[in-house]
């Protein structure tokens, strides 16, 4: 038995219950009590707090402006007006239609003395590669203010002629050149090497956008024929003068020696070996072929510029 006994007894239902809300009596008037009433003292305290906030904000803005002005002055003195970071020399390594001035001055707007720290080489490279004449570009600089621009220009392999679209071969300003990939290059200046390029004539041309690949598959076939015939020059074939596309299912290659050969743009893999066999026989027998039509499947219509000397198979 414990020596100390509690005199209080445990209460039953010790959990406190929330006070019940009294229901308003019918006809009673409810009044709202303002716990923080506005007084002259509270209004004065509010105005004082606003003045303090305005003062702090003004001082903060003034300090920020002073720091920005100081940073701008330091930047101009240390970097912007510092001749150590000025552009001293521009070297352009390229070959093609565009000259060094076209690339450095006209395309990039470079001037001697401009700040090299503000140059974005990625933007400069992208600007150059957007030019129709440019295939790839690289821009590098060193700490001595020297800038090196290396530009790989597209090499034209043929003229693209379509009088319906106003494209004329051999004309600067009106002519359009094609590289080996079929990219259209506007002819802004006439170079001596362009005069000997073959011409691709196609009046059914759909569209031409400078710097973009010509979408017509007949033009793609014509460019492939130019590449194929160039590889056969060592075997005695003459160079190609023009490739004409009179209809969409025929491509006619005209050689400089007068030979005219018609291919189907969709069956070059099958027709090129047939062409090689015919020309091999012509060289072996000394035939001078004028026209060669490879469109028929089971025969090869041929005309000769001179009557061929064919010996009789039987002798008396």
RATA-V527309 format. One record per pair of residues at least 12 apart in sequence whose ideal C-beta (glycine too) atoms are under 7 Angstrom apart, sorted by the first residue. I is the first residue (numbers start at 1). J is the second residue. If there is no record, write none. Layout:
i=I j=J
i=I j=J
This chain:
i=79 j=115
i=79 j=117
i=80 j=115
i=85 j=115
i=85 j=116
i=85 j=117
i=85 j=145
i=86 j=113
i=86 j=114
i=86 j=115
i=86 j=116
i=86 j=145
i=87 j=110
i=87 j=112
i=87 j=113
i=87 j=114
i=87 j=116
i=87 j=145
i=87 j=147
i=88 j=112
i=88 j=144
i=88 j=145
i=88 j=146
i=89 j=145
i=89 j=146
i=90 j=104
i=90 j=110
i=90 j=147
i=90 j=149
i=91 j=146
i=91 j=148
i=91 j=149
i=92 j=104
i=92 j=149
i=92 j=151
i=93 j=150
i=94 j=151
i=94 j=153
i=95 j=153
i=96 j=133
i=96 j=153
i=96 j=155
i=97 j=133
i=97 j=153
i=97 j=188
i=97 j=189
i=97 j=191
i=98 j=133
i=98 j=153
i=103 j=128
i=103 j=149
i=103 j=151
i=104 j=149
i=107 j=127
i=107 j=128
i=107 j=131
i=108 j=124
i=108 j=127
i=116 j=141
i=116 j=145
i=121 j=139
i=124 j=139
i=125 j=137
i=125 j=138
i=125 j=139
i=128 j=151
i=132 j=184
i=132 j=185
i=132 j=186
i=132 j=210
i=132 j=211
i=133 j=153
i=133 j=154
i=133 j=185
i=134 j=151
i=134 j=153
i=135 j=152
i=135 j=153
i=135 j=154
i=136 j=152
i=137 j=150
i=137 j=151
i=138 j=150
i=154 j=179
i=154 j=183
i=154 j=185
i=155 j=179
i=156 j=177
i=156 j=178
i=156 j=179
i=156 j=185
i=156 j=194
i=156 j=197
i=157 j=178
i=157 j=179
i=157 j=180
i=157 j=197
i=157 j=226
i=158 j=178
i=158 j=197
i=158 j=198
i=158 j=199
i=158 j=200
i=158 j=223
i=158 j=226
i=159 j=175
i=159 j=177
i=159 j=197
i=159 j=199
i=159 j=200
i=160 j=176
i=160 j=177
i=160 j=178
i=160 j=184
i=160 j=200
i=161 j=199
i=161 j=200
i=161 j=201
i=162 j=202
i=162 j=203
i=162 j=205
i=163 j=203
i=164 j=203
i=165 j=205
i=165 j=208
i=167 j=208
i=169 j=199
i=170 j=195
i=172 j=187
i=172 j=188
i=172 j=189
i=172 j=190
i=175 j=187
i=176 j=208
i=177 j=194
i=178 j=200
i=178 j=214
i=178 j=223
i=180 j=223
i=180 j=227
i=181 j=213
i=182 j=213
i=182 j=214
i=182 j=219
i=182 j=220
i=182 j=223
i=183 j=211
i=183 j=212
i=183 j=213
i=184 j=208
i=184 j=209
i=184 j=210
i=184 j=211
i=184 j=212
i=184 j=214
i=186 j=210
i=198 j=226
i=198 j=240
i=198 j=241
i=198 j=242
i=198 j=243
i=199 j=242
i=200 j=219
i=200 j=222
i=200 j=243
i=201 j=242
i=201 j=244
i=201 j=245
i=202 j=216
i=202 j=218
i=202 j=219
i=202 j=245
i=204 j=245
i=204 j=248
i=217 j=265
i=218 j=245
i=218 j=248
i=218 j=251
i=218 j=265
i=221 j=251
i=221 j=265
i=221 j=268
i=222 j=243
i=222 j=245
i=222 j=251
i=224 j=268
i=225 j=243
i=225 j=251
i=225 j=253
i=225 j=263
i=226 j=240
i=226 j=243
i=228 j=272
i=229 j=253
i=236 j=283
i=238 j=255
i=238 j=256
i=238 j=257
i=238 j=259
i=239 j=255
i=239 j=256
i=240 j=253
i=240 j=255
i=241 j=254
i=241 j=255
i=241 j=256
i=242 j=254
i=249 j=264
i=250 j=262
i=250 j=264
i=250 j=295
i=251 j=263
i=251 j=265
i=258 j=290
i=258 j=305
i=259 j=289
i=259 j=290
i=260 j=290
i=260 j=291
i=261 j=275
i=261 j=292
i=261 j=294
i=262 j=293
i=262 j=294
i=262 j=295
i=263 j=294
i=264 j=295
i=271 j=294
i=274 j=294
i=274 j=300
i=275 j=294
i=278 j=292
i=278 j=300
i=278 j=302
i=285 j=308
i=286 j=309
i=287 j=304
i=287 j=308
i=288 j=304
i=288 j=305
i=288 j=306
i=289 j=302
i=289 j=304
i=290 j=303
i=290 j=304
i=290 j=305
i=291 j=303
